[in-house]
Structures are given as C-alpha cells and as structure tokens.
C-alpha cells in the first residue's frame, strides 16, 4: 500500500528538493488502529519498535494511539522519554549493553529486557529489583536470514531450555522477572510460525512466579513484492487472544499482553523520492538509471536483497523498459533494482521508492561524505518538515581539524 494518492510527491520534491523521505501519518495512524482492533485480549499494551523509524513526528503519532516504546539503545530510550512516554511504558531490550548503559537505564526508571544470563545476573548484582528476559523459543522467521532473530544461529535471547538458570538467579538475588519476551524475526508474513513460537514462550512464562506481562515481540511483515499477501492480522489476533486467555486460566491470574511491531506500522507510509541524474545503456543493452540517492539513504536492497516498488512519477505513461536502478555511491552493490520494468526514465524524472518507511532513514549513513536527506510528514492536508536536509558543512564541522 503506497502513500495516499492524495499526496502530491512531485510537488513535495519541488518544494523540498530530492532526495526526500515522505511519511503519510494518516496511514501510520490507521495501521496502529488496525493492530489494536485485531487484539481482543485485555490487558493489552502495544509498543512501537522505534528502531524502525525514529522520526519524532512519526513516533508521536503512534504514541498518541496508546502505544509505548520498545527501545534497543540508550539513544532510543532518551528519544522515548523526550516524546513524553512514561518510563513504565518503555521496554529497553538490551543487546550486549555496557554496565554504564545499564546504570543509566536504572536511573531513568525503565525496565531492562535482558538477552543473556550474565546480563540478568549483573543487573541483579547492581541492585536491580525487577527485569524482563528475552527468551529464544528456537523458532525463527523473517524475510531474510539477517533479520531472523530466533533459532539456533541467532545471538539474541536466553534459550528457553535455560529457564531453570533464570529461576536460580531470581532466587539467589531476590530479583523478580516480571516480563517474558520473545522476538522471532522481522518481516514475516506467515502467521503460523509466529503462533507456534507463542506457544513455546507461554510454556516458559508459566514458570515465572512474578510474571506481570508476556511480550510476544513484533516482526509482522508487509507485502513488499507483487504477489505477496498481507499477514492475516485477524488470524494473529484471534490466536494470540485465545492462547493468552487459556494461559491466564492455567496460571490462575491475568497478566498483560504486549506486542511490539515496527515495520507493520510505518513501512507502507514512507516513500523515498529521488531524481534521475543519468541514463546509460551499455553495448550489451543493459540500461542503468542513476539517481541522486544511494544505499547510504536506503540500504535494504543492498543489505537484504529487499524489494521496493518503484514508480516513475514524471512519466508514468512512458513506454516500458527493463532497467537497473542504481545510486550515486561509489560501490558496485549500490543497487535499488535489477532488471526492473519501469516506464522508461529520463534524466530529471522523479522516481518514488515505495514502502520505505521502516529501516530506511533509520539505517541511513553519511558514507561517501554525502549528507542525510530531508524528511517531511503529511498529516491530512498539512505538510511539515520533520528533519531538514543535512549539509556537507555540517559533516565537516563534526571533525576536529
């Protein structure tokens, strides 16, 4: 689902120049509401995995829908708190955190979700009284092996078979493990793998005597490619609700359900608009369409082989041509699409790279000393600059000379 047709991307490109990220807040809002509607279980606290898109105007739209924040770094915790999210609605899912980062999180009053036994023990030894634990259910899913975050090859989480060691740390230090968490991967569309992992994690959660919530993670995918089917949100919602109801009966009390989507909420709402700078056809007939952006602004195709729909905004009715869409970074892997059929682009045309609202600008860099692009949000008919375009001078001023 692209940004709403009512958004004039060409006009925004004329006003703000390219490359330009555009976010449709109405679509973000509707996705948040759809997720809440799909989950009938109560109490339910959804969290936004803010690593997917940390733009404050985007995140605030989701927070205003009643979401808390799933943070994975000190910077994301600081961002959540600056957005006004109460500390008790921020979950800090650590990943090889330092002791200094742990101390800062404790002082901020946010709950640490421990991904290893040694971190859980060090948290307890430092005076932490409550914690959550990220368990690996040994079931992984994801659109690429690099974003499969459970199973035997992942660095994430405490293996579910080590629950006895978690309980021993509880007893030794008087620490209470109040949260049971999992996250099996990112971008999956198969509801059944997610449901199977929920079954494993609930069997672990049943053994935690101080349990207050079960967090079944996020990773809900979106249909990037032609022919992809949207995840069956109704199936996910009804299955998780049923499993949680049975779980609460089994343990004799109600606990909170948490779900922490990122991509699902923001991916389809984002578009990267770029200008064609060059069209080159080699003697073998291969045509390269060069753009004024590159994998420094949208790395997903280069890193994951990810597919993004591309539209020619300027010449939508031009004759079709098979082209490679490439960027302006000095790397052979700077590729957005190989052998893609598009209305034949010409220099000066605007291209829209759709479904770029998740892990787009969030993973952007200044490689080749190229500044970060501008970002705007559209809310109804209102357009607002979310982040101004970075300048080369700002990049140079960051160094000592």
N, C-alpha and C positions, 0 to 999 in steps of 0.2 A: 504494500500500500504506500504510494508516494505521498509527498506533501500535498496538501489540499490543492485542487486545481485552481482555487481562487487566489492562491499565492502567485504573484507575478514574479517569477525568479529572474527573468530578464531585466525587469525594472529594478529589482534589488541589486543586481550586478552592475547596472548603470549607476546606481546611487552610491554603492559602497565599493565598487571595483571587485576584481577577482584576483586570486581565489577567495571564495566566500562560503562559509558554512551558514546554512539557514535552517532554523528549527521551528516546526509548527506546534505551538503549545496546545492548541485545541486537540490535536491528535494525541499528544502526550497525556493530556487530561482524560481523554476517552479511553485510552489503554489502561490507565490506572483504575478508572471506574469499572471497566470490564473485568479486571482481575478481582476487585473486591466483590463484585456481584457473583463471580463464579464460586467463591468460598463461602459456604453457609455456616461453617463451624464457628462457634464463639467460645471463648475469646480469641480473636484473630488480630494480629498485629503485623501488617505488611511492612517490609523495609525496602528501601531503594538501594541497590548496589551502585553506589555513586561513582565507582571507578569507571562505569560505562560512559558516563557523561557528567563531569563535574561542573559544568557551566551553572553558576548560581541561579540564573533566571529559569533554567530548565529544572534544576533540582527543587527550587522553591515551589514550582507548580505541582510537583509530586508530593512534597511535604504538606502542602495545603490540602491534599486529598487524604491526609491522615497517615501518611507513611512515616516511618522512622528511617534511619540510615544504617546501612551496612558499610562499614569503613574498613580499609585494609592497610592504612598507614597513618602516621601522626598528622600528616597534612590533611587527609580526608576527615579525621576526627575534628581538627580545627575548623575545617570548612563546614561540617555539620553543626558544630556549636555556634559558629558565626551566623548560620542560617536560622538560628533560634531553636534548633531541635533540642529538647531536654536530654541531659546525659543518659537518663534511663531508657531512652529510645534510640540510643546509638550503640551498636554492637561492633566492637573492634576485633575483627577476625585477624589475628596476628599470623605472620609468616616469617619465621626466623627473626623476630624482633630483638632489639637490644635491651639490656637491663635499663638503660636510660629511657628508652621509649616506654617500657613497662611502668617505670616510676611516673612518667608524665601522664600516662593514661589513668593510673590510680589516683593521681592528684586531681584529674579532671572529672573523676567520678563515673567514667564509662566502663561497661563490662567488657572484660577481655575474653575472647573466644580462643582458647589455647589449641594449637595444632600439633603439639608434641607433649610427651610425658615430662621431659625435662623442663619445658616452659611452665607447665602446670605446677611442678614442684618448686620452681624458683619463684613463681608468683605467690605460692603459699608461704615460702620462707621469707618473702619480703613483706609479709603482713596482709596479703590479700585474703579476704574472708569469703568471697564468692567468685565463681568463674563459670564460664561455659566451656565445653570441649567440642572441638570439631572431630568427628569420627569419620573414618574411611569405611564405607559399607562394602568395599571391594566390588562395587558395581559402578562402572564408569560409562559416561555418554557424552557426546559432543560432536560438533560438526567437523572437528579436526583433532588429531592426536595431541596437539599443543594446548588445546583447551578442554581436554578430558582431565578432570581434577579428582577422580577417584579411581580405584582399581589398583593392581599390583605395581604399576610403574610410576605412580604419582608421588610427589614429595609431600602432598597435603594430608594432614589429619592423623589421628591416632587410630590404628587399625581396630576394628570393632571387637576383635578377639582379645584385645588388651584391656577390656573393661575392668577386670579384676585389679589391674595395676592402678587404674584411675581410682577405684574404690579404696585401695590401700593408701594412696596419697591423701584422700579425704580423711581417713581415719587417723593417719599419722599427724596431720597438721591442723585438723579441725576445720578444714576448708569445705565449703558447700558448693558442689557442682550443680548449679541451678538451671543450666541450659544444655541441651543435647542438639548438636548441629551436624549437618552434612551438606555437601555440595558436590554433585557427581560430574558436572561438566557444564559447558556453555554452548548454547546454540542448538540444543537437541529439539527434535520435533516429535519424537516417539514418546508418547505418554506412558507406555508400559514399562520402559526401563526406569523411569522416574518413580513409578508406583512400586516397582519391585524394590528399589533402594529404600523407599519409605518404610516398607515392611521390615527391612533389616534394622534400620535406625530406631524404629519403635521398640524392637525387641531389646536393643541396648538401653534405650531410655527408661524402660520399665524397671531397670535395675538401679537407677539413680534415686536414692531416697529423698533428696532435697529438690527434686526436679520442679521447676516452675514453667518452663517452656520447651517446646520442640521446634527447632528451626530446620525445615526440610530444604533449605537452600533456594537457589534460583536456577538460571540456565535455560529458562524457557526460550525457545528459538522463534525466529520469524521466517517467512518464506522468501528467501533471497532470490532463488533461481526460478525460472519458468518451470512450472510443473510441481514445485514444492507446495505442499499442503500445510496450512496453518496448524499448529498444535491444537489438539482437541481440548480446549480450556474447560469445557463443561465436564469432560471425562476426568481431567485432572482434579477439578474442584470437587466433583461428587465422590471420587475415590478417596481423596485426602480427607474430606469431611467424614466419610464413613469410617475410615481407618482411625481417625482421631476420636470419634465417638466411642468406638469399640475399645480403644486404648484407655480412655478415661474411665470406662466402666471396669476395665480389668484392674486398674491401679486404685480405684475407689475414690478418685477426685478429679476435678477438671484442671487442666493445665493449658497454657496459652499455645496457640499455633502461630508460627512465624513462617513467612515466605519472603524471599529477597531477590526479586527479579531486577535486572538491569536492562539488558538488550531488549526484552519484550516491551518495555515501557517507552524506549526512546529511539530505537534503531530506525523505524519507518518514518519517524518525524523529522529526520535530518537529511539534508541534501548538501553535497559539495558542488558548487558551481565553479566552473573553470573555463578559461578562454583558450581556443585552439591557436597555437602560435606557429605551427608548421605542419605541412602535409607532404610526406616524402614517399615516393614509390620506387622501390629497388628494381633492377633489371629482371629479377625473378617474379615480379608482380606484387611482392608483399608491400603493403601500404602502412606506413607509420603515421599516426596522428599525434603530434606533440602538443602538450598542454602547459599552462603556466603554474601547474602544481605537480606534486610527485608523491612518492611514498613517504616523504617526510611529513605530509599532511594526512594521508590515508594509507596506512601501511598494511591493512588487512589483506589485500590481494597478494602483495609480495611475501608476507609472513605466513599466511594460511592458505594461499591459493583461493581466497574468498572471491565470490561472485557479487558484483554490484551492477544493477541495471543502469544503463547509460542512455540518455536521451539527447538528441540534438535539438536544443531549444530554438535555435535560429532558423534552421532549415528542416523542420520535421517532415516535409513532403519531398525532400530531395531523393534522387534515385538511390537505391540501397547499394552499399559497398561493404566488402569484407576488409576490416582494418584491425591493426593493433593500436590500442590507445595507450600512450606512454607519457611519462612525466619528464620533468626538467632536472632530475637528479643524476649525477654522474655515476650511475650504477646500471649494469645491464639488466638487473632484476627490477628496475623501476617501470613496472608494467601494471596497468589497470585492467586490461582485457586483451586476450589473444584471439585473433580470428573472429572478431565480433562483427555482426552485420548491423550497420547503422545507416541512417540517411547520410549520404556522403558529406563529411565535414569539409569545410574550407577554413583557411586562416581567418581569424576574427569571429568564428562561430562560438556560441556558448554551449557547453555540454553540461548536463546535470548528472552527477553520480549519486544515485538514489540509495536509500536505506543506509545512510552514513551517519546516523545519529548516535550510534553506540560504537565505542572503541575507534572513533575517527579522530576528532580533535584531541580526545583524551590521551591518545597514543602518539600525538604529533611531536615532532622534534625540529630542531633548527639545523639539521645536517646540511652540509654544503654552505653553512652560514647563510641560510635562507630563513627569513622571518616567518613567524606564525601568521596564519591568515586572520582576517576579521571574522567575527561571528555575530549573527543577528537572530533575534526571535520574532516570530509573528504570532500575535495573540488576537484572534478575530481580525479586525482591520488595522490593528495597531502594530507598528514595526518599531523595534527597539534594538539599539546596538548592545550586544552582550559582552563583547570584548573588541576593542579597537585593534586595528592591524599593527603588528609589531614592526619596528623599523630596523634597518641594518645598524643605525647608530646606537640603538638600544642594545643590540647584541654586542657591539664592540665595547660599549661602556661597561659591560659586565666584567670585563677583564681588567687586570692591572697592567699598565703599560710602562 
